[in-house]
């Protein structure tokens, strides 16, 4: 394990940063994973207007979820979300960033 993988593990396992969640592949079985919330709101410029919208974006460890796909479900604290759009991996290929929408 390299230093980056060890640091990612520490962040996800920290009870102040990481949270327990259930990952359910589309048509598959459920799996307990750890997630890290990325950002709660997005501000988008549209011409002269600025639009504010709530977003749910999380990080997943590649080691726990090797291939997340749009339509897969994630349950966090009793709330259910669907992955929307294509997940993006970080440069070290250790973490997926996924956008979620309420299920």
C-alpha positions, 0 to 999 in steps of 0.5 A: 500500500502506498502513502496515498492509499494509506491517507485515503484509508485514514480519511474514510475511516475517520468518524468525523469525515467518513460515514457508513452507507449502503451501496446497491448495484443496479440489480445487485446485492447490497454492500456496506461502504464508507463515503465522504461527502464532497459538497452540499451546494452548487452555484451555476452562472447562467448569463447574468443570473447565478443559480443555486441548487442543492447537490449531493456529491460523495466520494467512494473508495475504488477498493470498495466499489470498483465500478459504480454506474449511473442507476446504482443506489446509495443509502445514507442515514435512511435516505436513498439516492441514485448515481447520476452521470458518469463517476469520475476517478481521482488521479491516483485511481483510489477514489470515485466522485459521484453525483447523486439525486434522490431516489 
